[in-house]
């Protein structure tokens, strides 16, 4: 499933990489130190089905994922992520396609 993340302005990696227990998965000094300067604007990390290559839907902000595993986490639920998710969801929904304005032939 696709997810919204905040990237560190210092190193560019996901904010989650700076959290406890994740530093050992990367050689990045910033991530390993656990200090993050998160970009307030979320970034979409899309995923695709295999086989087929169809883009997967977005995890809703604030959703618990991978429950019951050692990789359990909660997606960010900040206002910026909620706004971005709303924009993305509207854009992806076929009936919510933007209307063409100002063209003849109604």
C-alpha positions in Angstrom: 0.0 0.0 0.0 1.2 3.5 -0.8 2.0 5.8 2.1 2.7 9.4 2.9 6.0 10.1 4.8 8.0 13.1 5.9 11.6 13.3 4.7 14.4 14.7 6.8 15.6 18.0 5.4 19.1 17.1 6.6 19.6 13.7 4.9 16.5 13.2 2.7 15.6 9.9 4.3 12.2 9.1 5.9 11.5 10.4 9.3 10.8 6.9 10.5 14.4 5.9 9.7 15.5 8.2 12.5 13.3 6.5 15.1 14.5 4.0 17.7 15.3 0.6 16.3 15.6 1.7 12.7 19.1 3.2 12.7 20.8 -0.1 12.3 19.3 -0.6 8.8 21.2 2.3 7.3 24.8 3.7 7.3 23.4 7.3 7.4 25.0 9.2 10.3 21.9 11.4 10.6 19.5 8.5 10.8 21.7 6.6 13.2 22.0 9.6 15.5 18.2 9.7 15.8 18.0 13.4 15.0 15.6 14.4 12.3 14.6 17.8 10.8 11.3 16.7 9.1 9.9 18.4 6.1 6.4 19.5 7.1 5.2 18.7 3.5 4.5 15.0 3.2 5.9 12.9 0.3 4.0 10.1 -1.4 5.8 6.8 -1.5 3.7 4.9 -4.1 3.6 1.1 -4.4 2.4 -1.1 -7.2 0.9 -4.6 -7.4 2.9 -7.5 -8.7 2.2 -8.8 -11.1 0.2 -6.2 -12.9 1.8 -2.9 -12.0 -1.3 -1.3 -10.8 -0.8 1.5 -8.2 -2.0 0.5 -4.8 -4.3 2.6 -2.7 -3.0 4.9 0.0 -2.9 4.0 3.7 -5.1 6.6 5.5 -3.2 9.0 7.8 -3.0 7.7 11.3 -3.6 4.0 10.3 -1.8 1.2 12.2 0.0 -1.0 9.7 1.9 -4.4 9.9 0.0 -5.1 13.2 1.4 -8.0 15.1 4.8 -7.9 13.5 8.1 -6.4 14.7 7.7 -3.8 11.9 4.4 -2.5 13.1 4.0 1.3 12.7 1.4 4.0 12.5 1.2 6.3 9.5 1.6 10.0 10.2 -1.7 11.6 11.2 -0.7 15.3 11.0 -2.9 17.9 9.3 -0.5 18.0 6.3 -0.9 14.3 5.7 -4.7 14.4 6.0 -4.8 17.3 3.5 -2.5 15.5 1.0 -4.4 12.2 1.4 -7.7 14.1 0.6 -6.2 15.6 -2.5 -4.7 12.3 -3.7 -7.9 10.4 -3.0 -10.0 12.9 -5.0 -7.6 12.8 -7.9 -7.5 9.0 -8.0 -11.2 8.5 -7.9 -12.6 8.3 -11.5 -15.8 10.2 -10.7 -13.8 13.0 -9.2 -11.8 13.8 -12.4 -11.3 17.6 -12.9 -14.0 19.2 -14.9 -13.0 21.0 -18.1 -14.0 24.6 -17.9 -14.3 27.1 -20.7 -14.5 24.6 -23.5 -17.2 24.7 -26.1 -19.2 21.5 -26.8 -20.5 21.1 -23.3 
